[in-house]
């Protein structure tokens, strides 16, 4: 099972990839230095990308992706949104 705490939602608009909020500094609408083709190449996990957030220069390795979420090699979330 993929750990939800290691995932972060992203959006593609035109040729831009962005996140609604940076998981590190909480800046909003952050344009990522990725192209949509880079994200698609991650879908099978065949490639890994070092992502440097331009807002705070925090780094994370992206190891997989799907059409909604990027999957990192370390936790990006601190809390669990689903509680029992």
Order of alpha helices (4+ residues) and beta strands (2+ residues): beta-beta-beta-beta-alpha-beta-beta-beta
